[in-house]
Structures are given as C-alpha cells and as structure tokens.
Amino acid sequence: MLDRASVTVAISLCPEEAVCYLARVYTTLVVFDPPEFIKTSAGRRVLIHSLGYPDNHEFARICKQLMDEFGFDPDTFPALALQGLATIAAICPYDRENFDINYVEELSDIAPTSLTDIQTRIENRGQSAWLVKLNETYFLQEPIYNVLPPMDTETGDIWLPQHKSHLEDFQNALSRDVLSSKI
C-alpha cells in the first residue's frame, strides 16, 4: 500500500469547494499546472485535501453559510486535512482560444470560484488549466488531520506526498477507501 501512496496525488481545495465536490454538487474541477503523469490518469483515485478557512470577513461568512448547509463546521470539516477520495473520470486541457467561457459558466458542475481562478491564474500568472471530471467521490468517515501541503499551495493545486508523514497520511486515507477492492 505504501507504494500506491507514493504515486497518489492530493488535490487541495478551499473548504467550501472540497465539501461541494465530495457531496457531488460539482463534478468538474479546474486544476493548474498538473504533473505530467496526471494528464493520463483517468481511472486513478485522488485524495481531496482541504486548505485553510478564509480570513476575509465576507468570504468567511459565505463559507460558513455553505458549511452550515452541509452540517459541517471547522471541527467536523477541519482545515489542512485529507477529507475524502475521488476517481478521475476524465481530464482535458482548458484551451482559452477554443473554449467558450460563456459555455463553462452555464455548466452547473464547476465551482464558480474555479471560473474566476481560470481567468486570474491563466492571464496573470501564465499557468495552464486542466478540467478534471471527478466521480466516485466520498467523504472519509474521519478526516486525516494536520496534513500540511507543500508551500504556496492554492485551491486547485495537485501535489504528491513530499515526505514520510505525507506518505503515512496518504496510506491511511487509501486504506479507508471503500472502493479499494475495485482498484
């Protein structure tokens, strides 16, 4: 299992997005500058990692409202934790020259914040965006706490385990995968 953990990725999301993807409100995720191997990883399991809660008062209020709707709070859905798993159903590049942003906005399966991130992170930072269709998502019965992502990780970033404690955390999450008999 440890070998599988070393090649499993985590996708970090802000808490409200993590909840919505795990609850299957949204199914298409926007990720930025993914590692090359992930671009051909349809069918692979990924871990869903929650980043910190927002500091901005207005964003914090909106986040709290959404978390309340799902029955979560910072104690039951902690920041900096592995929260669940998903399967990559499909992955394709976002091509801004040949992609109609109005069409994307009509899709109900992409988080609105991801649409904003597309414009900011592509235009201002020159990052590449990829659309990842997720399925077979579910919450871990108990989150795996205190999983610090690599420095400067933002929502939509994909990362591999960086050190031994990450490997142990990833292995722990994978051992709780109810779909493990299928993999």
SULCORLIN-V418513 format. One record per residue. N is the residue number from 0. RES is the residue in one letter. PSI is psi in radians with two decimals (999 if undefined). Layout:
N/RES/PSI, N/RES/PSI
This chain:
0/M/-0.58, 1/L/-0.64, 2/D/-0.74, 3/R/-0.65, 4/A/-0.60, 5/S/-0.32, 6/V/0.24, 7/T/2.47, 8/V/2.74, 9/A/2.50, 10/I/2.06, 11/S/2.34, 12/L/2.67, 13/C/2.67, 14/P/-0.76, 15/E/-0.59, 16/E/-0.73, 17/A/-0.80, 18/V/-0.82, 19/C/-0.64, 20/Y/-0.74, 21/L/-0.55, 22/A/0.00, 23/R/0.45, 24/V/-0.73, 25/Y/2.58, 26/T/-0.29, 27/T/2.08, 28/L/2.50, 29/V/2.16, 30/V/2.74, 31/F/2.36, 32/D/0.95, 33/P/2.69, 34/P/2.62, 35/E/-0.77, 36/F/-0.44, 37/I/-0.38, 38/K/-0.26, 39/T/0.58, 40/S/0.47, 41/A/2.38, 42/G/-0.16, 43/R/2.60, 44/R/2.52, 45/V/2.72, 46/L/2.48, 47/I/2.12, 48/H/2.35, 49/S/2.35, 50/L/-2.96, 51/G/2.78, 52/Y/2.64, 53/P/2.53, 54/D/-0.58, 55/N/2.26, 56/H/-0.82, 57/E/-0.78, 58/F/-0.67, 59/A/-0.69, 60/R/-0.79, 61/I/-0.77, 62/C/-0.79, 63/K/-0.73, 64/Q/-0.84, 65/L/-0.76, 66/M/-0.68, 67/D/-0.70, 68/E/-0.56, 69/F/0.00, 70/G/0.40, 71/F/2.76, 72/D/3.11, 73/P/-0.35, 74/D/-0.68, 75/T/-0.30, 76/F/1.32, 77/P/2.70, 78/A/2.74, 79/L/0.91, 80/A/2.64, 81/L/2.13, 82/Q/-0.41, 83/G/-3.03, 84/L/2.78, 85/A/2.85, 86/T/2.40, 87/I/1.94, 88/A/-0.65, 89/A/2.72, 90/I/2.35, 91/C/2.67, 92/P/2.59, 93/Y/2.11, 94/D/1.79, 95/R/-0.43, 96/E/-0.58, 97/N/0.35, 98/F/2.25, 99/D/1.85, 100/I/-0.51, 101/N/-0.61, 102/Y/-0.76, 103/V/-0.72, 104/E/-0.45, 105/E/-0.36, 106/L/2.28, 107/S/-0.02, 108/D/0.26, 109/I/2.32, 110/A/2.37, 111/P/-0.61, 112/T/-0.51, 113/S/-0.61, 114/L/-0.68, 115/T/-0.74, 116/D/-0.65, 117/I/-0.89, 118/Q/-0.81, 119/T/-0.88, 120/R/-0.45, 121/I/-0.90, 122/E/-0.75, 123/N/-0.51, 124/R/-0.18, 125/G/0.40, 126/Q/2.70, 127/S/2.42, 128/A/2.47, 129/W/2.51, 130/L/2.18, 131/V/2.05, 132/K/2.14, 133/L/2.55, 134/N/-3.14, 135/E/0.80, 136/T/2.57, 137/Y/2.74, 138/F/2.49, 139/L/2.52, 140/Q/-0.64, 141/E/2.20, 142/P/2.76, 143/I/1.92, 144/Y/2.80, 145/N/0.82, 146/V/1.75, 147/L/2.16, 148/P/3.00, 149/P/2.73, 150/M/2.54, 151/D/0.39, 152/T/2.32, 153/E/2.97, 154/T/2.35, 155/G/0.01, 156/D/2.48, 157/I/2.42, 158/W/2.62, 159/L/2.84, 160/P/2.40, 161/Q/-0.38, 162/H/-3.13, 163/K/-0.72, 164/S/-0.61, 165/H/-0.79, 166/L/-0.77, 167/E/-0.73, 168/D/-0.76, 169/F/-0.76, 170/Q/-0.75, 171/N/-0.80, 172/A/-0.77, 173/L/-0.57, 174/S/-0.33, 175/R/0.06, 176/D/1.98, 177/V/-0.30, 178/L/0.14, 179/S/-0.50, 180/S/-0.36, 181/K/-0.37, 182/I/999
